[in-house]
Amino acid sequence: MCELCMKHGAGGKWYLNAEHYTEKVVEQYNLRDYLLEQYKNFEQVSVRKVYGFSGVGLGYKLRIPIIGRIIKNTAEKMLHSEKPPKNPLRAEGHIGQVVPLEDAIAIIENCAAEPLIEKNCMCRYMSRGIKEACCINFGVMSEIIEKLPRFIPDKDKFHLTKSEAVKRFTEHNRKGYIGTIWFGPFPYINNLCSCESPECAGIRPRMDFGINSIYKAEYVIQLDQQKCSYCGNCVRQCPFGAISVDRENKTVKIDLEKCFGCGVCRHVCPNDALFLSPRDMIPEVSGQY
């Protein structure tokens, strides 16, 4: 299990620890004021300087040997911080993990504090100018977003029951969106997102620059070779390029090191040949999050 699970997990998974979703945490860290300030200035976070560095020209800076290491270490230290949140204009304590559909449903049904909302994905909007309601928020975040109209969807339903939230998340997951759960900030959990790669600001730093901005899921995908018809649907659906098919020789290769365990490839398999197994039960990737 990942480091967060070992420290803060319930049943082995940090995001199934209901204490992280409570009003008690909100009041302890005065998160109403913190989160309102953070989301009022959301678009500035990616360009604002932190410790003298900003996200502008990040790729170039990371290729400079010494400066690159400093930026990477600073970013990871900030994202993984477990200190009381202080500065809402930094992504302090904002670390997450990929979750498959089953765990996302467990979060919604057993942990998420009501009321629940579904807001526009701001990563998608800032990257492509598209407003799509696909990020589910809980508890105090519902109050915060009420005050920020640009996050509120024009057409889709804003407030959700738990059953509606399960239905919406399931639709996004079957579409191929990656389920992710986030501290925001630690130790409060309030974001269950349906992410697209590459524009997701949580996934992209890891994919592009090797910054540990998100943990891989507690699972990896496995294949029942006898059920596979080598159709290639899973190759097209996988957002991480972890699957390849050789139709001529009737072979399928799963690159377990590339697999994030999101499980979205399962939805397009006509034969139910793909399934998730716990990451730590697979020797090649055990402990690799």
Secondary structure, 3 states (H helix, E strand, C coil): CCHHHHHHCECCEHHHCHHHHCHHHHHHCCHHHHHHHHHHCHHHCCCCCECCECCCCHHHHHHCHHHHHHHHHHHHHHHCCCCCCCCCCCCCCCCEEECCHHHHHHHHHHCCCCCEEEEECHHHHHHHCCCCEEEEEECHHHHHHHCCHHHCCCCCCCEECHHHHHHHHHHHHHHCCEEEEEECCCCCEEEEEEECCCCCCCCHHHHHHCCCCEECCCEEEEECCCCCCCCCHHHHHCCCCCEEEECCCCEEEECCCCCCCCCHHHHHCCCCCEEEEEHHHCCCCCCCC
